[in-house]
Structures are given as C-alpha cells and as structure tokens.
C-alpha cells in the first residue's frame, strides 16, 4: 500500500473520531454508545497499517489470501457491534414498556 493511501485512510479515521466527539458534545449521541464508534474510528485509522500486521499472521495461519483474514475479522466485529446494539435496543424497549405502564396507572 502506498504512503498516500495510508495517509488518506488515517485521515478518514481521525475525521470520524472528531465527528463522534463533536456529536457527543452536542448530545446527538449518548455517551454510553460513543465508545463503540470511537473504537471503530480507531480501527479505521489503524487500518492503514493492517497489511503490515495481517500478512505475518496470515502466513502463520497458512491463509493463502491475507485480505480474507481481514474480512473474517471485520465480519466478527460487525457481529459483536450488532449484538451490542441489540442489547441496547432491548434495554430501551423494556424501559419504554415500564414507563408506559407507569403512565397508564
């Protein structure tokens, strides 16, 4: 990967990091959800250097196509994020139900 591509990918991650911090400051995103997005911004910034890390790991695991290993890792990250948001949504649904019942009484 060229140095220009590494710089662009790193800048995208830094911009995402900054946008998330601004959204938290303006209270557009709740503070308890912001760490997930900050981690994603960090991963994107770190993504500029993944080929330096993924290639040796892929060689050690005897994976013939190293980007596939990255794809599998990203798939698991997406599953974990989806699970986290499912837990948050379930919690909010329960809180709404309790609130509706209190208001009804």
C-alpha positions as CSV (number, residue, x, y, z in Angstrom):
1,X,0.0,0.0,0.0
2,X,1.4,3.4,-0.9
3,X,2.1,6.1,1.7
4,X,-0.6,8.3,0.2
5,X,-3.2,5.6,0.8
6,X,-2.1,5.2,4.4
7,X,-2.4,8.9,5.0
8,X,-5.8,9.1,3.5
9,X,-7.1,6.1,5.5
10,X,-5.6,7.5,8.7
11,X,-7.2,10.9,8.0
12,X,-10.6,9.3,7.4
13,X,-10.3,7.6,10.8
14,X,-9.2,10.8,12.5
15,X,-12.1,12.7,11.0
16,X,-14.6,10.0,12.2
17,X,-13.0,10.3,15.6
18,X,-13.5,14.1,15.6
19,X,-17.1,13.8,14.3
20,X,-18.0,11.4,17.1
21,X,-16.6,13.6,19.8
22,X,-18.5,16.6,18.3
23,X,-21.7,14.6,18.3
24,X,-21.2,13.6,21.9
25,X,-20.5,17.3,22.8
26,X,-23.8,18.4,21.1
27,X,-25.6,15.5,22.7
28,X,-26.6,13.9,19.4
29,X,-25.1,10.5,20.5
30,X,-25.4,9.2,24.0
31,X,-22.2,8.8,25.9
32,X,-22.7,5.1,26.5
33,X,-22.8,4.4,22.7
34,X,-19.9,6.7,21.8
35,X,-17.1,4.2,22.8
36,X,-18.3,1.8,20.2
37,X,-18.0,4.4,17.4
38,X,-14.7,5.8,18.8
39,X,-13.3,2.2,18.6
40,X,-14.5,2.0,15.0
41,X,-12.7,5.3,14.3
42,X,-9.6,4.0,15.9
43,X,-9.8,0.7,13.9
44,X,-10.2,2.7,10.6
45,X,-7.1,4.8,11.5
46,X,-5.3,1.7,12.4
47,X,-6.5,0.1,9.2
48,X,-3.8,2.0,7.2
49,X,-1.2,-0.3,8.7
50,X,-3.1,-3.6,8.8
51,X,-1.2,-5.1,5.9
52,X,1.9,-5.0,8.0
53,X,0.2,-7.0,10.7
54,X,-2.2,-9.2,8.8
55,X,0.4,-10.6,6.4
56,X,2.6,-12.2,9.1
57,X,-0.5,-13.5,10.9
58,X,-1.9,-14.9,7.6
59,X,1.4,-16.6,6.9
60,X,1.5,-18.1,10.4
61,X,-2.1,-19.4,10.0
62,X,-1.3,-20.6,6.4
63,X,-4.0,-18.4,4.9
64,X,-3.2,-18.1,1.2
65,X,-5.1,-14.8,0.7
66,X,-4.4,-12.4,3.6
67,X,-7.2,-9.9,2.9
68,X,-9.6,-12.8,3.5
69,X,-8.4,-13.0,7.1
70,X,-9.1,-9.2,7.5
71,X,-12.6,-9.8,6.0
72,X,-13.3,-12.6,8.6
73,X,-12.1,-10.3,11.4
74,X,-14.3,-7.5,10.2
75,X,-17.3,-9.9,10.0
76,X,-16.9,-10.8,13.6
77,X,-16.5,-7.2,14.7
78,X,-19.8,-6.4,12.8
79,X,-21.5,-9.3,14.6
80,X,-20.3,-8.0,18.0
81,X,-21.4,-4.4,17.3
82,X,-24.8,-5.7,16.1
83,X,-25.1,-7.8,19.3
84,X,-24.2,-4.8,21.4
85,X,-26.8,-2.6,19.7
86,X,-29.4,-5.4,20.1
87,X,-28.8,-5.4,23.8
88,X,-29.2,-1.6,24.0
89,X,-32.4,-1.7,21.9
90,X,-33.8,-4.5,24.1
91,X,-33.0,-2.5,27.3
92,X,-34.7,0.6,25.8
93,X,-37.7,-1.4,24.8
94,X,-38.0,-2.7,28.4
95,X,-37.7,0.8,29.8
96,X,-40.3,2.1,27.4
97,X,-42.7,-0.7,28.5
98,X,-42.2,0.1,32.2
99,X,-42.7,3.8,31.5
100,X,-45.9,3.2,29.6
101,X,-47.2,1.1,32.4
102,X,-46.4,3.7,35.0
103,X,-48.1,6.4,32.9
104,X,-51.2,4.2,32.4
105,X,-51.6,3.7,36.1
